[in-house]
Amino acid sequence: MTSPSKLAAERFCELLTDVDDQAGSHLRSRLDVSRATVYRWRQQIDSVDTLGTLADYFGVPITEFFTTGERQ
């Protein structure tokens, strides 16, 4: 079973792909974070504050980072 922090990171990567920003350049610019931070988020996301920030950025509910299966 995948840990919640890894599941959130996987969804983060999917959302970056959905907005055609696989490298996270637009996200880095808009959120003023480093490339290393985006890399770390691709591995795991443990902070609820980070999840809230990313949910706001992508315009999705925070629960989106913990759901599995086909998404609408």
ABEGO torsion letter per residue (X at the ends): XBBAAAAAAAAAAAAAAAAGBAAGAAAAAAAGBBAAAAAAAAABBABAAAAAAAAAAAGBBAAAAABBEBBX
